Structure formats: structure tokens, C-alpha cells
Amino acid sequence: VCIIKSVKATRMKDPGSGKMVDDYWESSKKMLNDPGFLDSLKTYDKDNIPPAIITKIRPYVENPEFEPAKIKQASTAAFGLCCWVRAMEAYDRVAKVSVTCSSHHPLYPPLPSSTRST
């Protein structure tokens, strides 16, 4: 969720390696404490997710440990956030395929952008 919402990670020292790494836990706690957080997910502009964001989240979505059923075993709240992230990635992927297909097929004119946003 932090990546999609462009919330920066906190640089922390990895206890195992001693190297500085991006850690989203501190950043995510701040984000989750925002009273408008849930509303920001509901109103997120899913039609204009930057390609760089999709590239960054795709490894998470493709990770077998990031499956909603596995996440739900640890936390119902994390389960909901996992589903939201996966839905945003899937929506972006399908929307781009739909636009590409319709723009190249004479029988299927492109959908107006207002139709895709619902």
C-alpha cells in the first residue's frame, strides 16, 4: 500500500547484514493512523497508476507469500490491504490490455475513459 500511495520507506539498518535497507513498517504505521486512510483507498485514482508503481508492486503480487489466504492467517486487516493491492494491480493490467485490444480491433472501438473508471 505504501508503494502504491507513494509513501516513502524509512531507511533502517538491517539487523542481519548491517546494511541500510528500505523499511516500510514505520512509514506504514503513520499512514494507517491517518484518519482519512480508508477514504484514500476508496477514492484512489486507479485509472492513472504510474507504470513505475506497477513495476515496483508486481514482485509483491507475484510472491506466493502475498496470497490473501496466507495473509488472512496473520491479520484480517492485512488481508484487506493485500486484496486491495492485488485488485489495483489486476485492474491496471486488465485496463491496459482492454485499451490495447480495443485500439487495434476495428469491431471494438475504445471505451470512453468515464466508462472504465466505474
C-alpha positions as semicolon CSV with decimal commas, in nm:
position;residue;x (nm);y (nm);z (nm)
1;V;0,000;0,000;0,000
2;C;0,287;0,237;0,080
3;I;0,436;0,185;-0,264
4;I;0,107;0,243;-0,446
5;K;0,036;0,555;-0,242
6;S;0,395;0,680;-0,291
7;V;0,473;0,676;0,082
8;K;0,849;0,669;0,120
9;A;1,020;0,392;0,315
10;T;1,227;0,467;0,622
11;R;1,598;0,388;0,580
12;M;1,699;0,150;0,857
13;K;1,995;-0,068;0,936
14;D;1,921;-0,435;0,867
15;P;1,999;-0,625;1,189
16;G;2,121;-0,928;0,995
17;S;2,353;-0,766;0,742
18;G;2,415;-0,425;0,897
19;K;2,337;-0,264;0,561
20;M;2,089;0,020;0,518
21;V;1,759;-0,103;0,372
22;D;1,417;0,040;0,293
23;D;1,174;-0,042;0,574
24;Y;0,806;0,033;0,527
25;W;0,688;-0,058;0,878
26;E;0,744;0,286;1,036
27;S;0,602;0,460;0,729
28;S;0,301;0,230;0,719
29;K;0,217;0,291;1,085
30;K;0,197;0,664;1,014
31;M;-0,015;0,603;0,705
32;L;-0,253;0,368;0,888
33;N;-0,302;0,623;1,168
34;D;-0,423;0,886;0,921
35;P;-0,799;0,934;0,983
36;G;-0,856;0,963;0,607
37;F;-0,668;0,644;0,520
38;L;-0,968;0,425;0,432
39;D;-1,126;0,702;0,231
40;S;-0,798;0,747;0,042
41;L;-0,814;0,381;-0,063
42;K;-1,176;0,415;-0,177
43;T;-1,101;0,726;-0,382
44;Y;-0,762;0,616;-0,516
45;D;-0,721;0,707;-0,885
46;K;-0,689;0,353;-1,018
47;D;-0,708;0,472;-1,379
48;N;-0,380;0,661;-1,354
49;I;-0,139;0,439;-1,161
50;P;0,210;0,530;-1,280
51;P;0,387;0,243;-1,462
52;A;0,682;0,275;-1,221
53;I;0,448;0,198;-0,930
54;I;0,311;-0,112;-1,104
55;T;0,667;-0,226;-1,174
56;K;0,753;-0,186;-0,805
57;I;0,449;-0,374;-0,672
58;R;0,445;-0,659;-0,926
59;P;0,713;-0,866;-0,742
60;Y;0,498;-0,848;-0,429
61;V;0,184;-0,951;-0,615
62;E;0,368;-1,241;-0,779
63;N;0,517;-1,358;-0,446
64;P;0,336;-1,675;-0,326
65;E;0,358;-1,544;0,031
66;F;0,146;-1,243;-0,070
67;E;-0,164;-1,458;-0,124
68;P;-0,474;-1,330;0,057
69;A;-0,543;-1,668;0,222
70;K;-0,194;-1,676;0,375
71;I;-0,211;-1,314;0,483
72;K;-0,550;-1,367;0,647
73;Q;-0,397;-1,624;0,882
74;A;-0,184;-1,347;1,030
75;S;-0,420;-1,048;1,017
76;T;-0,767;-0,968;0,888
77;A;-0,666;-0,604;0,834
78;A;-0,356;-0,708;0,636
79;F;-0,578;-0,942;0,436
80;G;-0,794;-0,648;0,328
81;L;-0,491;-0,440;0,230
82;C;-0,341;-0,734;0,041
83;C;-0,665;-0,774;-0,154
84;W;-0,670;-0,401;-0,232
85;V;-0,311;-0,403;-0,364
86;R;-0,377;-0,710;-0,576
87;A;-0,701;-0,554;-0,708
88;M;-0,521;-0,233;-0,809
89;E;-0,253;-0,429;-0,994
90;A;-0,512;-0,651;-1,165
91;Y;-0,727;-0,352;-1,261
92;D;-0,426;-0,177;-1,411
93;R;-0,324;-0,488;-1,605
94;V;-0,676;-0,551;-1,741
95;A;-0,741;-0,185;-1,822
96;K;-0,422;-0,164;-2,027
97;V;-0,499;-0,487;-2,213
98;S;-0,855;-0,367;-2,279
99;V;-0,735;-0,034;-2,417
100;T;-0,466;-0,202;-2,629
101;C;-0,708;-0,459;-2,771
102;S;-0,985;-0,212;-2,845
103;S;-0,750;0,034;-3,010
104;H;-0,629;-0,234;-3,252
105;H;-0,956;-0,404;-3,331
106;P;-1,195;-0,244;-3,583
107;L;-1,506;-0,401;-3,425
108;Y;-1,428;-0,278;-3,075
109;P;-1,379;0,096;-3,052
110;P;-1,201;0,224;-2,741
111;L;-1,417;0,275;-2,434
112;P;-1,456;0,632;-2,314
113;S;-1,239;0,691;-2,008
114;S;-1,550;0,762;-1,800
115;T;-1,674;0,407;-1,865
116;R;-1,352;0,246;-1,741
117;S;-1,343;0,438;-1,414
118;T;-1,651;0,275;-1,262
